[in-house]
């Protein structure tokens, strides 16, 4: 299974939440894709070490089975455009 993640400027609890989600997916051997922008914003050593597959908004995501948008309605709208 392949899951893509996108979000905006995670800080505090939301950054820790994303780390927990990524770890949960990783131990279940799920292929994790993350937007390059979101990965840079995370600034998490744990996430940076994982060498996740990155993509840019607008890339072809047909191979992805599930898309997780972390944030509010603006983030969700950005995710679907």
C-alpha positions as CSV (number, residue, x, y, z in Angstrom):
1,X,0.0,0.0,0.0
2,X,1.2,3.6,-0.8
3,X,0.1,6.6,1.3
4,X,0.8,10.2,0.4
5,X,1.1,13.0,3.1
6,X,0.7,16.7,2.7
7,X,0.4,19.5,5.2
8,X,1.3,23.0,6.1
9,X,3.8,24.4,8.5
10,X,3.4,21.8,11.3
11,X,4.5,22.9,14.8
12,X,4.3,21.6,18.3
13,X,1.7,18.9,18.7
14,X,0.9,18.6,15.0
15,X,4.6,17.9,14.2
16,X,4.7,15.2,16.8
17,X,1.4,13.8,15.4
18,X,2.9,13.6,11.9
19,X,6.0,11.8,13.3
20,X,3.7,9.3,15.0
21,X,1.7,8.7,11.9
22,X,4.8,8.2,9.8
23,X,6.2,5.7,12.4
24,X,2.9,3.8,12.5
25,X,2.9,3.5,8.7
26,X,6.6,2.6,8.5
27,X,6.4,-0.3,11.0
28,X,3.5,-1.7,8.9
29,X,5.7,-1.6,5.9
30,X,3.6,1.0,4.1
31,X,5.2,3.0,1.3
32,X,5.1,6.6,2.4
33,X,5.2,9.5,0.0
34,X,5.4,13.1,1.2
35,X,5.3,16.5,-0.5
36,X,8.8,17.9,-0.7
37,X,7.4,21.2,0.7
38,X,5.9,19.4,3.8
39,X,9.0,17.4,4.4
40,X,11.1,20.6,4.5
41,X,8.7,22.3,6.8
42,X,8.6,19.4,9.2
43,X,12.3,19.9,10.2
44,X,12.1,16.6,12.0
45,X,15.3,14.6,12.3
46,X,13.2,11.4,12.5
47,X,11.4,12.1,9.3
48,X,14.5,13.4,7.5
49,X,16.4,10.1,8.3
50,X,13.7,7.9,6.8
51,X,14.4,9.0,3.2
52,X,10.8,9.0,2.2
53,X,9.7,9.3,-1.4
54,X,8.9,12.9,-2.1
55,X,6.7,14.5,-4.7
56,X,5.6,18.0,-5.8
57,X,2.1,19.1,-5.9
58,X,0.7,18.4,-9.3
59,X,2.8,15.2,-9.8
60,X,1.0,12.1,-11.0
61,X,-0.2,10.3,-7.9
62,X,-2.1,7.4,-9.6
63,X,0.1,4.8,-7.9
64,X,-1.0,6.2,-4.4
65,X,-3.8,4.3,-2.7
66,X,-4.6,6.9,0.0
67,X,-3.9,10.6,0.5
68,X,-3.7,12.1,4.0
69,X,-4.0,15.9,4.3
70,X,-2.8,17.2,7.7
71,X,-4.2,20.7,8.5
72,X,-7.3,22.7,8.0
73,X,-9.5,23.5,5.1
74,X,-6.9,25.5,3.2
75,X,-4.5,22.5,3.4
76,X,-7.2,20.2,2.2
77,X,-8.0,22.5,-0.8
78,X,-4.3,22.8,-1.6
79,X,-4.1,19.0,-1.5
80,X,-6.8,18.4,-4.1
81,X,-5.7,21.1,-6.6
